[in-house]
Amino acid sequence: MTRLLALLLALLALSLPAHAADDISAASRSVVRVVTVAMVDGEVVGFGHGSGIAISPTRIVTNAHVVESAVKYPDNVALGVVPSEGQKSFAGKLVAIDTARDLALIEITEGRLPAAAIYTGPLESGADVVALGYPGNVDLATARSANDYITPRTPTRSEGNMSNTQAVDGVAMLIHTAKISRGNSGGPLVDQCGRITGINTAITRADDGDSPFAFAIAGRELMRFLADANQPYTSVGTSCVSMAEADARDRAAMDAESRASAEANAAKDAAARLDRDLKQARAEEDALAARENRIALAGVLFVIGALAAGAGLLFYSQKNLRNAKIAGGAGAVLILGAAILFVTRPDAHAEIAEEAAITPVTTGPSSRRAASSARSVPIAAASPCRRRPTCRSPSARAAASTAAPNIRRAPTIAGSASSCRTTRRPSPSRRSIRPGATIASTAICSMPRR
């Protein structure tokens, strides 16, 4: 596991400079060599070159001193543009020049180049910068003929740091430590994302062991020059973000999204729990109301039954047997009904949590009736038949029927030689049976065949 982690970290470390190199390599495709050729009577009498960068597919920015000879001798000095890739060079013509800012704009008559963007944001001191161009000392070491100066090749890259910004003759200059030499004039100074931050123009002397510094025309001076020349350009104001920083931001965004999702889930769970609690509370209220209503109804029936029984006794004492039987029977039925209602009253607490978890409970009269009908009713566990194949007496069967009103009464057959077979009938409603209750068997008695 440790080796795998180390390998992943090594791959990440290798990918970081590669990302920056990709951005700077893309900017290198916009860098060109600017060539001036002086001719007299068809013969080449002078040759000079510098660097430049494409600001549009057909327009290149360079230093004014690079094309100074073409300005002084337009009939004898020709301009050429050598791209960083490809197989051919292009002729160029001067479009605009600003000697105060030391900037010039050249247009190529054929071909197209990838345009670079200008960075308009702040450039902090110590920021990494890269100088791109064609330094003359490298050309002296590598060129073997004049054709090497007009052959497309990749520009030289030099890295350094941004020092500060200073004004030189009223022009804002970036002072940096990227090493440049003659030939880098007009080439770009870019950040780690390949955006133009300035145009290299000069270097300090390194006499007596002095450290050399380079000067680049600031990006805001370049944009003013392009605006004066009515030249459109692409600009970027966002700061350069390395791959590590981008990964850190992505991880932070993912963590924030995960936290937000977790908080949303927690809120959803809390809402669900609150909803369940409310439903359970409503179910308990409904169950309690149904229980109280059942008890109250049982009490009313008992009182009425007692009064009817008292009336029956009164009629009996008056020798009015017919009214006494009616009143006494009604009283007995009412008292028996009151007893049944009281015994089968709903449970106020034991079954509420289970019912609330299984079936959503709604409010209103209909829900109260549903809750009342869903309450379990105790069912007698005794079978109307004994273990031996003989039937109980009619009085025993009547008692069993009274104890289990939900069980259909078995038909009564006279005779002691009858046989009984016991079958288990399904409950009329699964929800009306309390978990763990035993369903009584129903005895169906029949006469044996002779």
N, C-alpha and C positions, 0 to 999 in steps of 0.2 A: 504494500500500500504506500509506504514511504517513497519507494523508487518511482512509482507511478505519479505521485504528487510532484516529485522533483522533475520528472520528465515533462509534466504539463507546465510547470513554472518555467522550465527552460524554453519550451516552445513558445510560451507567451512572451518571454523576454526577447526571443528572436523575432517575433511578429511585430513588436513595437517599432523598432527602427525600420523594418520593412514597410510599415504603413506610411511613415514619414517619407521614406525614400520614394514610395509610389507617388505621393503628392508632389514632391520636388521633381521627380522624373517627368511627371505630367507638365509641370511648369517649364522644364528644360526643352520640351518640344516647341515651346513658343519663342525660345531664344534664337537669335540669328547673328551671323557675322555681317557687319556693314563694311563694304569695301569701296575705296575711292581709287580710281585709276586715272592718272594724268597722261594725256597723249598730245604729241606735237608732230604734225605731218605724218600721222599714222603710226608713230612709234611711241612706245610706253616710256615716259621719262620720269614717272613718279608713281608710288604705290603706298597706300595707307589703309589701315583697317581698325575697326573698333567692334563693339557689341551693340545689340539692340534687342528689343522684345516686342512681339506683336500685341497690339492693343485692340485690334480688330482683325478679321481674316485678311485684310489687304493693307493695313496701316501698321507701321513700326515706329516705336519711340527710341531715340538714341540721344547722345550728347550733341550739342551744337558744334563743339570743337572737333567732333569726328568728321562732320561734313563741311567744315569751314572752307576747305579748298574748293569744293563744288560750288559754294556760294560766291567765292571770289572769281573763280574761272569757270563759269557755267558752260562755256563752249569747248573747253579743253579737258574738263574733269567729268568722268562718268561715275554714276553711283550703281553699286551692285549689292544684292542681298543674297546671302548664302544661308539657307535653312539648316537646322540641326539634323535633319533626316531627309531622305530622298536621294535623287540622282542628279539634280540640276540646280542651277542658280537662276536668279531673276534680276532683271533690270529694275531700278528704282528711280523715283523722281521726288524732289523736295517739295513738300506741301506747306509746311510752316516751320518757323524757327524763332527761338527766343534766346538771344545771346545773354541776357541778364540772368535767366534761370539756367542757361546752358542746356537747353532742350531743343530737339528738332523732331519733326514728324515726316516720315517717308512713306510713299505709297508704291506698291509693286504693281506692275502693269499686267502680270499674269501670275497664275498660281494662287493658292489660298493657304493660310497658316492657322493653327489653333490659337485662339486669343486667350490671354491671361487676364485675371481679375486683379483689381486694386483693393488693398485692404484699407478700410477707412476708420477702423477702430484704433484705440490707444495701443501704443507699443511700449511696454514697460522696460525699464533699465534692466539689463541682464538677460533679456529674452534671446533665445537662440535665433540666429539669422544665417542665411546662406547666400553667398555671392555666386552668380552664374554668368559665365562669359568666356571669352577667348583671350587669355593673357598672352602677351607677346613673348615672354620668356619660355612658355611652353611651346609656342610655335617655333621658336628658334631651335629648340631641342628636338622637335619631331618633324618639322617640315623639311622636305628634300628638294622641292622645286616650287615654282610659283603656282602650279596647279593645286598644291596642297592647301593654298589659301582660299581657293574657290571650290573646294570639294566639301560637301556637307559632312559634318561630324558633330558628335555630342559635345556640348559645352563643358568646360571645366567647373567643378564645384569646389567651393571653399567655405568652410563653416567658421562661425565666430559668434560673438555676443554683441547685443546692442549696448552702447555706452550711454549716450544721452543725445539731446537735440540742441543744436546751436545755430545761430544765425550768422551767415557769412555773406557780407555785402548785401544784407537785407533778404537773403534767401535762406529758408529753413533747411538745415543739413542734419542728417543722421550720422553720428560718429559711431563706428563699429570696429570690431577686431577681425572680421573676415579678411583673409589675405587676398589682395588683388594687385595687379600690376598693369603696365601699359598694354592696352588691348581690351581690358575689362571696361573701359569707358563706354558708357551707354548701356551696359548690361544691368540686369535687375538685381536688387537685393530683396530676397523673399523670406517669408516666415516658414515655420515648419509645415504649414499647410499649402505652401506653394503660391501664396498671394503676394503681389508686388507691394513692398513697403517703401521702396525708394529706387532711384537710378544712380548707380555708382558713377562718380565723376572725378575723384582725385584721391591722392594718398599723401601722407606726410613723409618727409625724408627721415631716414634712419641713420643719420650721421652720428659718429662717436658713440655707437651702441644704443641710441635712442630706440624705443619701441615704436614700430610703425602703426599708424591708425589710418583708416579709410573714411572717406566722406561719400555720402549718398544723398542726392536731392530727395527731400521728404515727399511722401505720397500726396500731401495736400498741395504742394507746389506743382506736382505733376497733374493733378486734377484741374487746377486753375489754368494751366497751360492748355490742356485738352479742351476745356470749356471755351477759352479764347479762340481756339482753332475750330470750334463747332464740331468736335470729334466725339461721337458717342463712345462709351466704355462701360465695362462691367465692374461693379464694386461690391464688396462684401464687408459688412460691419461686425459680424459675429467673431468672437475670439476663437483662436485655433485650439481645438480640443484633441489631445492625444488619444490613442487607442485605449490606454489604461484609464484615462479620465472618462472616456465614453463608456467603457465597461463599468466603471464605478457608478456613473449616472444611471446606466441601465439597471444595475443591481439595486441601486437605491429606489428607482421607480418600481421595480418588481417587488421589492420589500414593502414599499408604500402600498402597492396594489394588493399584496397579500394581507397586510394589516387591515386595509379597508375591507377586503373580502371577509376576513375573520371577524371584524367588528360587525359587518352586515349580517353574517351568519349568527353571531352571538345575539344581536338585536332581534333577528328572526326567531331564534330559539326562545328568547325571553318573551317575545310576543306570543309565541305558540304556548309557552307555559302559562302565561297570564290568561290566554284564551281558555286553556284547559281548566285553570283554576276558577275562572268565571262560570264556565259550563258546569263544573262540579258544584260550585256554590248554588247555582240555579237548580241543579238536579236535587241537591239536598233540600232546598227550599220547597221544591215541588213535592218531594217525597214526604217532607214534614207536613205540608199542607194536606196531602192525600191521607196521611196517617191520622191527622187531627180530624179531617172530615169523616173518615171511616169510624173513628171512635165516637165522634159526636152523633153520627147517624145511628150507631149501635146504641148509644145512650138514649136517644129519642125513641127508638123502637122498643127498648127495654121498658121505658117509662109507660109508653102506650100499651105494651103487652101486659105490664103489671096492672094498669088501670082496667084493661079488658078482663084480666083474671079476677080482679076484685069485683067487677060488675057481674062476672059469672057466678062468683060466690054469693053475691047479693040476690041474683035471680034464683039460685039454688035454695037459698034460705026462704025465698018467697014461693017455692014450689013451682017455679016457672022453668021446667026442665029444658024446654026447647031453646029459650033465650040463654039459659045457663050454658048449654052445650056450645051454642054459637059463640058466645062471649069467651067462654073458657078455651075453646079451640083457637079462636083468633088470638087470644092472649098467649097461648102456648106457642103458636107459630111465630108471633112477633118476638117473643123472648128467645125462641130458638134462632130466629134470624139475627137478632142482636148478638147472640153468642157467636154465631158463625162470622159475622162482620168483625167482631172484636178479635176473634182468634186469627182471622186472615188479614188483619191490618198490616199495611206495608211496614218494612223495617226502616227506621229513620236514618241509620248510619251504616249498618254492616254492608249493604249492597250498593251504596252510592258511588264509591270510588270505581268499582268494577263496571257499573253501568255507564258512568261518565266516560270511562276509557274506551268502551266498546261502541256505544251509540251516541251521537251528538244529541243533546237535549235542547229543545227550543222552548220558548215561553208561550203563554197563552193557554186558553182552556183546553184546546185539543191536545197540547203537549201534556197537560196534567192528566187527562184521561189516558193518554198513551203510557205515561209513567206509572199510573196506577195499575193499568192492565199488565204492565211488564213486570210487576213485582211477583216474586215467587210465592207460591201457596204450599204450605206443608201438606204432604201427601202421605197417607198411611202406608207403612211398610208391610203391614200384615196382609197375607193373601186370604181371600175369602174361603179358600179350600185348605183343609188340613193336609198333612203328609199322606195319610191313608186315603184311598179313593172313596171317601164318603163326604157328603155335603154337610155344611153347617145348617143349623135350624134357621127358619125364617127370621127369628128375632136377632140371631147373630149376624145374619146378612144385612138386616136393616141397620144394625149398629155400625157395621163396617161401611155401609153406604152413607150413613150420616157423618162418619169420621172422614170419608174421602168423597166429597161431593163431585169432584171432577171425573170420577171413575163411573163408567156406565154400570148400572145395577144388573147383575146376572139374573136370568129368568129362574123363577122358583118352580121346581119340579117335585111333585109329591112322590112319596115312596122311599123306602130305605135301601132299595137295591140299586139306586142310581149310581152311576160312575161319573167322576169329574176329570176333566182335562184342563190343565192350566196353561193359558197363553198370555204373553206379554203384549199389551197394546201400546202403540207409540203415543207419546204425549201429544196433545192437540197443538201445543206451541212450544218450540224449543226455548224461547225466551221466557216462558212462564214457569220453567223448571229451574229452581235454584241449583247451582253447582253442588254436587255431592248428595242430592236428594235421591231417595230410592223410590222407584215407581212401583206401585202395588200391582200385583198380578190379578187379573180378572178371571174368575171361575166361570166356566160355561158348562153347565151340567146337562146331561142328556140321558135318556132312558137306554139301557142296554138292549141290543137286538136279541130277540129270542130265537 
